[in-house]
Amino acid sequence: MTFALTFRPAARRELEAAALWYEGERRGLGEDLLAEVEQSLELVRSHPERFPDVHRGLRRIRVKRFPYSVIYRVAGDAVIVHAVFHARRDPSVWKDST
């Protein structure tokens, strides 16, 4: 079973801002980030329970090559992305948004 995927608006903005920042650092790097996040999300859509519960039903998958994690919740047959989160940020930001 493949789960449907939705983003909370704040998570979508976080991802877009990160991609723009990386693109500003080096042409193509923002696209690389988006591709790595997409690969992570495909794993989540196929096997959402595979990744650890990190806070009250929120799960995390780490993005390869970049210091980011995708924080998500499984809700029925859907995966809801709550945050695309840089590893150096304070996790209380996404914990408070739950």
C-alpha positions in Angstrom: 0.0 0.0 0.0 1.3 3.5 -0.9 0.1 6.2 1.4 -1.2 9.6 0.2 1.1 12.5 1.0 0.2 16.0 2.2 2.3 18.9 3.6 1.3 21.3 6.2 1.8 24.8 4.8 4.7 25.6 7.2 6.5 22.4 6.1 6.2 23.3 2.4 7.5 26.8 3.2 10.5 25.3 5.1 11.4 23.0 2.2 11.1 25.8 -0.4 13.2 28.2 1.7 15.9 25.5 2.2 16.0 24.7 -1.6 16.3 28.4 -2.4 19.1 28.9 0.1 21.0 25.9 -1.3 20.4 27.0 -4.9 21.9 30.4 -3.9 25.0 28.6 -2.6 25.6 26.6 -5.8 23.5 26.2 -8.9 21.7 22.8 -8.9 22.2 22.2 -5.2 18.6 23.3 -4.3 17.3 20.8 -6.9 19.6 18.1 -5.3 18.0 18.8 -1.9 14.5 18.5 -3.4 15.4 15.2 -5.1 16.8 13.8 -1.8 13.7 14.8 0.1 11.5 13.2 -2.6 13.5 10.0 -2.3 12.9 10.1 1.5 9.2 10.7 1.0 8.9 7.8 -1.3 10.3 5.5 1.4 7.9 7.0 3.9 4.9 6.6 1.6 5.8 2.9 1.1 6.7 2.1 4.7 5.7 4.9 7.1 5.9 2.8 10.2 9.6 1.9 9.5 11.0 5.2 10.9 11.2 6.1 14.6 8.5 7.8 16.6 10.3 10.9 18.0 7.5 12.8 19.7 3.8 11.9 20.3 3.2 9.9 17.1 5.5 12.1 14.9 8.1 10.1 13.0 11.4 11.2 11.4 13.4 10.2 8.4 16.8 11.8 7.8 17.5 13.1 4.4 20.6 11.8 2.7 23.4 14.2 1.8 21.8 17.1 3.7 21.4 18.0 7.4 17.6 17.8 7.2 14.9 15.5 8.5 11.3 15.1 7.5 9.0 15.0 10.4 5.6 13.4 9.7 2.6 11.7 11.1 0.6 8.7 9.8 -3.1 9.4 9.8 -5.1 6.5 8.4 -3.9 6.0 4.8 -2.2 9.4 4.6 1.2 10.7 5.6 1.2 14.3 6.8 4.5 16.2 6.7 4.7 18.5 9.7 8.3 19.8 9.1 11.3 19.7 6.9 13.8 20.5 9.6 17.5 21.4 9.7 19.5 19.4 12.2 20.8 22.4 14.0 17.5 24.0 14.7 15.8 23.7 18.0 13.3 20.8 17.8 10.8 22.5 20.0 9.8 24.5 16.9 8.2 21.5 15.3 7.2 19.9 18.6 5.2 23.0 19.5 3.4 22.9 16.1 1.8 19.5 16.8 
